[in-house]
Amino acid sequence: MKKLSIDKLMPGMILGRTIINDKMVVILSSGTMLTQAHITRLEFLNMPFAYIKDDFELSGNYQVVEIMFNKENAFVKKYNDVVSEANELFASVGKGENSSIEKTGEKVKNSLLPTVKESGVIDFLYTLSNISDSVCHHSVRVSILSGVIGKWLRFSESKINDLILAGFLHDIGKTMMPQRIVNRNSKTLKPEDYELYIQHTINGQKILSDRPGISDGVRAAALQHHEAMDGTGEPFGVSGNDIDEYARIIMIADFYDNITTEHEGEVKHTPFDAVEMIGKSMFTSLDVQICIPFITNIQNSFLGSVVGLSDGRRGQIVYYPAGYSTLPIIRINDDTVLDLNEERLHNNINIIEYNPK
């Protein structure tokens, strides 16, 4: 990786690190291939430099060696293979072709089940948060996280497999959505476009309704993953136990991924922001019986990790307070330990950087 001043950048170069401004708003994500428009924008924003991948990092031999010796990169390789499957399937369904959803689903389940069982999968998922917020990437990440939640809920292997498939297919109805709104932030859509957007839940259920080998839970997840426990969701405003268990799990996985994935022009959120938001919603829109084991287990996965704070200090997560506290205790050094629940309240100190252990 090399550091270049903005005036040395050229179209076609690949960003090696995400560029953010002093308000933690993402300007461009790592992995972006620069265009002249990108470079002009960086100049306009007075960005002094950028990190660019060098020829060695972009070479085929480097990629192979990285995959062989780096567990994280092996995860990324598997992830990208599944995204390719998703791209082919979603494109085919979007064209109205009679695609083999069942065959693709079996390949995805067989590929992702071992990944779901791995320790460190939450850290690996966070490394992918700057790759893409496209439907296919989002579907694969939600698939993995849904399977992990199933593991934390002590589901059987067959049920975890089915849940992985439900996560993978939950947004398949977006293949029937107008292309102009597919990757738009739903919160910014005009009312008439939002109606088209939310229709993807009904379309997803229709696409899956006549498919043999697709369980009722997978179909319900496609239809109900935007519903809410308190009845404030969509498309039908059902509530509580009228929402399928798979859909209630995918709500949380979908929520977490949308918060922690980088979106150009939006504030970059950490996993701790996501856990805090889920904690605030677990007695209203989200299922508390799923949120509690989710929060407990994901907090355990953060123990020992290094974080950067908004006041410039760095520290290590050592434990979480008892009860429903969503923020950790941080050891800055041998003499200083911070309870971020208190520091957030009194000094407005936040975690702004997360480095997996």
Disulfide bonds with the S-S distance in Angstrom:
none
